[in-house]
Every structure is written in C-alpha cells, then in structure tokens.
Amino acid sequence: MSLRYGLLGLLAEGPASGYDLAQRFQEVLGQIWPAQHPKIYAELRRLADEGLIEVDSQGPRRRTAYRITPDGLAAVRKWLADGDVDHTMRLQPLLRSLFFWLMDPGELADHLEREAAFYAAAAEVYRDYAARKDRGEFGSAPPVQSMRVTIEAAIRLNQALADWARWAAEHPPRPGA
C-alpha cells in the first residue's frame, strides 16, 4: 500500500511520468524500497481511476505525465499523519543469517566479506549524494530537505549492516551437522 503514497508524495513535488517516478525511487531509495516499472504503472492507473492523480500531459511514444489532485494531496497528507506505521522489514541477509550454521566456514567468511563490502559501498554512495545536497547542488526546497533526511537514514542503515557483517565474520556460529 505504501507504493501509492510514495507515488503521490513524488507527484506532490511536480508532474512526472511513470518512468520518471521509477528513476526517482531508484535514485533515492534504491535497495531500501524497490519499485518496479510494471507495479508503478499499475498503481498510477489505480490512482487516476480513484481521482487522486490526473494526466498532466502526453508526449511522444505515449509518454504520460501525471499530476496530483487536491484529493491526492489530502490522501498523502492523511497517510503521513496517521499514527499506524508498518515497521515490517524484509531483509534477506538477516533471514539468511538465521541459517549461517548450515554454511561451510570458508563460504560463510566469503559471504560475509561480500556483504560488508556491498553495504559499505552503498553507504558511501549515499554519503556522496548527501555531500552534494549539503553543498546545495539541488537547492533547498522542502522536498530536498526531506530527501536529505531519507538519505541520512540510508547511510546509517547501510553502514549498520556493513558493521553487522564484519561483526558476524568475527563471531561465526559453529557449523551444524
């Protein structure tokens, strides 16, 4: 259900096509909240059917840009103010960690080294992005300020997972039978 509000929030910044919205999701949220093109386009159709967005313009190759309606803006604001937040996190690396005892110690060490490197690199990408924002390369509009908060969370989450993988490598479980 959050995809719809993510799309509404991005459209509150200004009109955008499904392709543009997919790029924004990837740019800002990457592996934290993936949004595939087919799901985005299906959700845009539902939002339009419900009157929460409308067509802003149509360009070449049937490229359609949408804009948020007043009802759409009210819906995203209500969602933001709602006290109930879904805190579910589906992190495959953590699910796998539950079964590390089944891995060969050498394979586990290699796996954890790759995990630490992946998350450290992701944190660095977000640090670079944050530095560009802090230098003012994207202006200082409210959406940019909010995005900076999100980027800081991405930095901290990725760094924490890199630190966790390093810790796990130093404290491996004993292999199972």
N, C-alpha and C positions, 0 to 999 in steps of 0.2 A: 504493500500500500504506500510505502514511502516514496517510491519512484514518482508517483503522481505529484506529490508535494515538492519533490526535488525539481521536477519539470516546471511546476507552477512558480517556484521560487526563482528559477533561472529566467523564466519568461517575465517575471516582475522587473528584471533588470532591463529588458527590452525585447523586441521581436527577434525570433530565431527560428531556423529550420530544424527538423529532426536531426540532420547531420551536424549542424552547429551545436545542438544540445548534447549529442553523443560526444563530440570533441570536448565540450566543457566538462562533462562528467569525467572523462578520461584525464583531462588536464588537472583537475582539482582533486578528484577522489581516487583515480587510478584503481589500485587493487583493493582499496577500502570499501568502495561501493560501486561495483561494476554495473554498467547499464548497456546492454547490447542493443544495437540498432533495431531489430525486429520488435523488442519489447517497448522501446521508446516510441516507435511509430504506432503501435497498437494502443499505447496509453494516450498518445496525442489524439487519436481518433475518439477514444472514450471521453477525454476531456472536452473535445469540441462538441460531441453529442450531448454532453451534460451542460453546455453553455459556459464552461469555465475558461475556455480559450476560444479564439476565433481566428480565421485566416486574416493575416495582415497583408500579404502579397504573394503572388505566384510568379516564378521566374522561369528561365529556360529549364528544359528537361523535367518539368512538373515539380520543380523545387518550390515547396510551400513554406512560407514563414508564418509563424503564429504569434499572436499577442495575447496576453492575459486579459480577461474581462474583469469588471468590478466584482462579480460573483467569485471568480477565480482568486482574486486578491483577498477577498474576505475568507475564502476557504483555506488558503495557505496561512493567513494570519491566525485563524482559529486553530489550525493544526499546531502552529508554533506555540500558542498559549496553552494548549491542552496539557494537563499535568501528567497524563499517561504516556510514557515513552517506552518503546520496545528496546530493551537493552540486550537483546539476543545478539551474540557474536558467533559467527560460524567461521572458525579459523582451522582449516585443515591441518596446519602444522601442529596445533595443540591436540587435535584428535589423534594424529599420528603419534604424538609423544606418549600417549597413554599406552602404546604398544611397543615402545623402544626396546623393551626387554626381549622382544622376539627377533631383534636385529643382530647380525654379526657385529661385534665391537668395532671392527675396522670400517664396515659400511656405515655404522652409526656415526662414527667420528667424521667420515667424509660428508655424510648428510648434514650434520650439524655445522660443519665448516661452510658448506654451501648456503645453509640457511642464514648463518651470521653474516656472510658476505652479501647475500641478497638484501637483507633488511638494512644493513649499514649503508649500502649503495642507495637504497630507496630513501633513507633518512637524509642522505647527502643531496639527492635531487631536490627534496623538499626544502632543505636548508638554502640551497642556491635560489630557489624560487622565492623563499621568504626574504632573502637578502635583496633581491630585485624589487620586491614590493616595498621593503623598508627604505630603499633608495628613492622611492617614488616613481618608479618606471611605469606604474599602472594607475597613477593618480591617487586620490584619497577619498573617492566616493564611498558611501556606506557599503555597497556590495564588496568593494576592495578591502575595506576594513574587516568585514565579516569573513571574507575569504582568508585573510591573514590569520584569524583565529583558527580556522579549519586547518590551514597549513601547519600551524604550530602543533595541533593535535596529531597530524600525520607524522611530523618529525618525531614527536615523543613516542608515539606508538611503534613506529619502525625501529627507533633506537632501543626501546624496551625489548622488542622481540630479538634484535641483534644481541643485546646483552644476555637475554634468556638463553639463546642458542649457545653462546660462549659458556655460560654457567653450566648448561646441560652437558656440554662436552667435557667439562671438568668434573662432573658428578654423574657419570653414566650409570644406568641400572645394570645389575648383574644379568648376564644373558639367561634366558629361560631354557628349559629342557627341550 
